[in-house]
């Protein structure tokens, strides 16, 4: 009993500390926004697949609260997290059709909805680090993808700076070097490009529903899973996986989208308030996520998980394996001519 109390106290302190960090958000003064108090009253519906307690959902609620305050109550947002309005594909169809007004999801969905060039940022190991990923998000290339997405779907990007933790591997097999990945049974997203990336590493990827990954790892149906670092902790994968492989295979971000017809129906003041607030909270989200990651790793290690890191030389082997895919897709004409060169330019210092 004493041992349990000793372990509990530091955990309580950690939770308290990060509760302060999470809510240490000083918004821009409403006085710095245009006056929308006399504009037509509008209520928007904003859906997502993120869990209700997820930081993404907390950020969405912050946006709703600030937008209502800054607009003088003329612009309200009702938030629907946790797939209340349907799965990701259903909600994407709904916001395109105008049946809901806004949608928050991983920006890689642009690739499935008219912007195949966006897939180049989803090929594993082609982004060397988070700094390169952030440069991509701010590049003219990325802005051109958002413009094409608007043209093809009628969805405007309000913010794309909700940067998530890097994608890692949780495994029951020790994976210390590139060669260890051969024939690994690994859970993948049901995405052609993700599956292709994992096959290029020599693994045997299989699609497993997200809510079934824990049991699949526990029962040995798969050896490993891909997941963002925070998800490995929050979904309790560390309880049924022995190794945390910090390989940084990909970097991802969420985007806030709005139906363009709905956006144009707002007053100029409401538009500016909505745009700036989504971007401001996106910065808070990204910083808060990053501040919590080390605590997650520490807790998983305390539980018994073994952390595996990789040298730049070892990671280069992974990058070389997936670069073959880029050459293949370029040759097949799936992407715009010269895309790889523009991609390298966008992510380089």
Secondary structure, 3 states (H helix, E strand, C coil): CHHHHHHHHHHHHHHHHHHHHHHCCCCCCHHHCCCCCCCCCEEEEEEECCCCCCHHHHHHHHHHHHHHHHCCCCEEEEEECCCCCCCHHHHHHHHHHCCCCEEEEEHHHHHHHCCHHHHHHHCCCCCCCHHHHHHHHHCHHHHHHHHHHHHHHCEEEEEEEEECCCEEEEECCCCCCHHHHCCCEEEECCCHHHHHHHHHCCCEEEECCHHHHHHHHHCCCCCEEEEEHHHHHHCCHHHCCCEEEEEEEECCEEEEEEEHHHHHHCCHHHHHHHHHHHHHHHHHHHHHHHHHHHHHHHHHHHHCCEEEECCHHHHHHHHHHHHHHHHHHHHHCCCCCCHHHHHHHHHCC
